[in-house]
Amino acid sequence: MEQPEQFTRTGKPAAEVEIDAALIARLLEEQHPDLAALPLEHVDAGWDNAIYRLGTELAVRLPRRQLGAQLVEHEQRWLPELASRLTLPVPVPMRVGEPGAGYPWRWSIVPWLTGVPADMCEPDASQAVVLAQFLRSLHVPAPDEAPPNPFRDVPLVKLTKVDGRLDRIAQRTELVSPSLRQTWRSAVAAPIDQPLTWIHADLHPRNVLVERGILTGILDWGDMTAGDRATDLASLWILFDDDEFRRDALRVYGEVTPATLLRAQGWAIFCGSMFLDSGLHDGDAMLTRIGERILRRVEKAD
């Protein structure tokens, strides 16, 4: 079966619209004039969204391609309902922007959360327990109308392009060991044996905020869906090196089956291989570094 675009591409996708401070200023003047005088500062442009800081307390989040526009609408619909039960801060949309000034999609004004992405300031090992508490607060049954996600609400066996990524990485690094490949094969074979829940579905280091080693927020909720909790539990390998603290975190999280732990490691391999393959392809040192760290953490875990 051919995989969705998000699973097959190599490298960061091009923006489908040009986003700059001048465009945002026009949108604010048209739709939120009380905020239009606040200073704007470019923060980041990910695969799906551009982020600008607005004054000191707010941020503007604008999709840079059609797929991202759909994800922002998921955040606008569902994050206000989820946020009250979560144990870490999340950027609940405070205002919703509409198409305008030549820009074609809805966009959001969200609170500015303190901290920097976890690839720039890694969390202390003790924060694995904090993350587990957050995941326990998130992983509850989702309503029938929860947004579908053809990219993340899929079993690992559907991610057939991961083997090709690992092959490409093996040609350029020594990170793809026989044991890493065996972990991937075991994860693919592990059945989904726990109920589906709400999941964030994209808990990589760029979406986790850290300040002085402490977790301060979880960003980018557009992929949220009802799915396999292992997709999120992978973050315990993606973000942390220490096996002892990881075991503590899993005890705090609650009952997790051996098959779920295998699938979580598989999702970590998926994430690490995606970052590393894209980073090597684009010559992007940041993505390369993130991918290397993740694959090393899965490889060394006991």
Number of C-alpha atoms within 10 A of each C-alpha: 6 10 14 12 9 14 17 16 14 18 19 16 13 10 17 11 13 10 17 13 13 10 15 20 19 17 21 21 15 14 16 15 13 9 14 18 12 15 13 20 16 14 12 12 16 15 17 23 22 21 20 22 21 22 15 13 11 19 24 26 24 24 29 24 20 14 14 21 19 16 21 25 19 19 22 20 15 18 18 14 11 16 16 13 10 15 17 17 18 24 22 22 22 13 15 17 19 15 12 15 14 10 19 14 19 18 24 23 23 20 20 18 19 14 18 20 22 21 20 15 16 21 23 18 19 17 21 27 20 18 24 24 19 18 22 18 18 21 21 15 14 17 11 8 8 15 20 15 16 12 16 23 19 13 19 23 15 15 20 15 17 21 15 13 18 23 14 17 20 13 10 11 11 8 16 19 13 10 12 20 16 11 19 24 17 16 23 22 16 19 16 18 12 14 12 18 17 23 27 23 27 22 24 24 24 18 17 25 26 25 18 12 16 18 24 19 21 24 20 21 23 24 24 23 25 26 25 25 28 24 27 24 27 28 26 27 26 27 26 22 20 18 16 13 18 21 14 14 21 20 13 16 20 11 10 15 12 12 18 23 18 22 30 25 30 27 28 30 29 25 23 27 27 26 26 29 26 21 22 20 15 14 12 15 12 13 22 21 16 25 27 18 20 27 25 18 22 23 20 13 14 8
